[in-house]
Amino acid sequence: MADNSTILEKLDGLVARFEEISTLITDPAVIADQRRFVKLTKEYKDLGGIMDARKRYIACLNGIREAKDILANESDPEMKEMAREELAANESLQPKLEEEIKIALIPKDPEDAKNVQMEIRAGTGGDEACLFAGDLFRMYAKFCERKGWKVEVTNANEGTAGGSLDSLEYSYHYIRTYDLQCKESEM
């Protein structure tokens, strides 16, 4: 378990930046400079998730502190039982929140927001290569769907054995597959 004060110190340092950005994005001079405005709104969005995790973490720590206080000072057995339940729930939640915060604090890769283009071709191997390429395409398409990314096929050629598609694109992270050709002449 991480030291609570260390995590809170790191998060408190980000609170000032979050508040600064929230002020800047309402400034007409910043809004007029679209590049800066877009950059700041992206940073604001990224920090917003961390600020939300910070609020939940502080609430969890306060819940633990209050439950321990009730257990130490309360004489009512029902209140003590409720405090034990709250303490157990918050103590199990605390490491999860700490891990979430640690992951959120990892600097983002600037390449993450860029699109991806991918080409899948059947190559040599006849029907089997065509089927494999079609399966590979469907695998990537399902992966994109689960991530909530937009998939766009830009070129598709059906093979005689059912191997398929040529391209897919998805927003935020685009994948394009080109020329997955399984024609009779290649088989």
C-alpha positions in Angstrom: 0.0 0.0 0.0 1.4 3.4 -0.9 1.9 6.2 1.6 -1.3 8.3 1.6 0.5 11.6 2.1 2.8 10.9 -0.9 -0.1 10.3 -3.2 -2.0 13.3 -1.9 1.0 15.5 -2.3 1.4 14.5 -6.0 -2.4 15.1 -6.5 -2.4 18.4 -4.7 0.3 19.6 -7.1 -2.0 18.8 -10.0 -5.0 20.6 -8.4 -3.3 24.0 -8.9 -2.7 23.2 -12.6 -6.2 22.0 -13.0 -7.6 25.2 -11.6 -5.2 27.3 -13.7 -6.4 25.5 -16.9 -10.0 25.8 -16.0 -9.5 29.6 -15.7 -7.5 29.8 -18.9 -10.0 28.0 -21.1 -12.6 30.6 -20.3 -10.3 33.5 -21.2 -11.3 35.1 -24.6 -7.6 35.5 -25.6 -7.0 31.8 -25.2 -10.2 30.9 -27.0 -9.1 33.1 -29.9 -5.9 31.1 -30.2 -7.4 27.7 -31.3 -4.2 25.7 -31.0 -3.6 26.7 -27.5 -7.3 26.3 -26.6 -7.4 22.7 -28.0 -4.2 21.8 -26.2 -5.5 23.2 -22.9 -8.9 21.5 -23.2 -7.2 18.2 -23.8 -5.0 18.7 -20.8 -8.1 19.8 -18.8 -9.9 16.6 -19.8 -6.9 14.4 -18.8 -6.6 16.2 -15.5 -10.3 15.9 -14.9 -10.1 12.1 -14.6 -7.3 12.4 -12.1 -9.2 15.0 -10.1 -12.2 12.7 -10.0 -10.0 9.9 -8.7 -8.5 12.3 -6.2 -12.0 13.1 -4.8 -12.9 9.4 -4.5 -9.5 8.7 -2.8 -10.0 11.5 -0.3 -13.6 10.3 0.4 -12.2 6.8 0.9 -9.5 7.9 3.3 -12.1 10.0 5.2 -14.5 7.0 5.4 -11.7 4.9 6.9 -10.8 7.6 9.4 -14.5 8.1 10.4 -15.1 4.4 10.7 -12.1 3.9 12.9 -13.2 6.9 15.1 -16.7 5.3 15.5 -15.2 2.0 16.4 -13.0 3.6 19.0 -15.6 5.9 20.6 -19.0 4.5 19.9 -20.8 2.3 22.4 -23.8 1.4 20.2 -23.2 -2.1 18.8 -25.3 -1.4 15.6 -23.2 1.7 14.9 -20.0 -0.3 15.4 -21.2 -3.0 13.0 -22.0 -0.4 10.4 -18.6 1.2 10.9 -16.9 -2.2 10.6 -18.7 -2.8 7.2 -17.8 0.7 6.0 -14.2 0.2 7.2 -13.9 -3.1 5.3 -15.4 -1.6 2.1 -13.1 1.4 2.2 -10.0 -0.6 3.0 -10.7 -2.9 0.1 -11.3 0.1 -2.2 -8.2 2.1 -1.1 -5.6 -0.1 -3.0 -7.8 -0.1 -6.1 -8.0 3.7 -6.1 -4.2 4.0 -5.4 -3.5 1.8 -8.4 -6.0 3.8 -10.6 -4.2 7.0 -9.5 -0.8 5.6 -10.2 -1.9 4.6 -13.7 -3.5 8.0 -14.3 -0.3 9.7 -13.3 1.8 7.9 -15.9 2.6 10.5 -18.6 0.6 10.0 -21.8 2.4 9.0 -24.9 1.9 11.8 -27.5 1.4 9.2 -30.1 -1.7 7.8 -28.4 -4.0 10.4 -29.9 -2.9 9.7 -33.4 -4.6 7.5 -35.9 -3.4 4.2 -37.1 -3.3 2.8 -40.6 -2.9 -0.9 -41.1 -2.7 -3.0 -44.2 -3.6 -6.7 -44.2 -2.9 -8.8 -47.3 -3.5 -12.4 -47.9 -0.1 -13.0 -49.6 0.8 -16.4 -50.9 -0.9 -19.5 -49.6 -4.1 -19.6 -51.5 -7.4 -20.1 -49.7 -5.8 -20.5 -46.3 -4.0 -17.2 -46.6 -7.1 -15.5 -47.6 -9.1 -17.0 -44.7 -6.4 -16.1 -42.3 -6.3 -12.5 -43.5 -10.1 -12.3 -43.2 -10.0 -13.7 -39.7 -7.2 -11.2 -38.8 -9.3 -8.4 -40.1 -12.3 -9.4 -38.1 -10.1 -9.8 -35.0 -8.9 -6.2 -35.3 -12.4 -4.9 -36.1 -13.8 -6.5 -32.9 -10.9 -5.1 -30.9 -11.7 -1.6 -32.3 -15.3 -2.1 -31.5 -14.6 -3.0 -27.9 -12.4 0.1 -27.5 -15.2 2.2 -29.0 -13.2 3.3 -32.0 -14.8 4.0 -35.3 -14.0 1.4 -37.9 -14.1 2.3 -41.6 -13.4 -0.1 -44.5 -11.8 1.8 -47.3 -11.2 -1.1 -49.7 -12.4 -4.7 -49.7 -12.1 -7.7 -52.0 -13.8 -11.0 -51.3 -12.0 -14.1 -52.0 -13.5 -17.3 -53.4 -13.0 -19.1 -50.1 -14.6 -16.4 -48.0 -11.4 -14.5 -47.1 -12.2 -10.9 -47.1 -11.7 -7.3 -46.6 -9.3 -4.6 -47.5 -9.4 -1.9 -45.0 -10.6 -0.5 -41.8 -10.3 2.8 -40.1 -11.3 4.0 -36.7 -11.3 7.4 -35.1 -8.9 8.3 -32.4 -6.9 5.3 -33.5 -7.4 4.5 -37.2 -6.5 1.2 -38.7 -6.6 0.9 -42.5 -6.0 -2.3 -44.2 -5.3 -2.2 -47.9 -5.4 -4.7 -50.6 -6.3 -7.9 -48.9 -6.8 -9.5 -52.3 -7.7 -13.1 -52.6 -8.5 -13.5 -56.3 -8.8 -16.6 -58.2 -5.6 -15.8 -60.1 -3.6 -15.8 -56.8 -4.9 -19.2 -55.6 
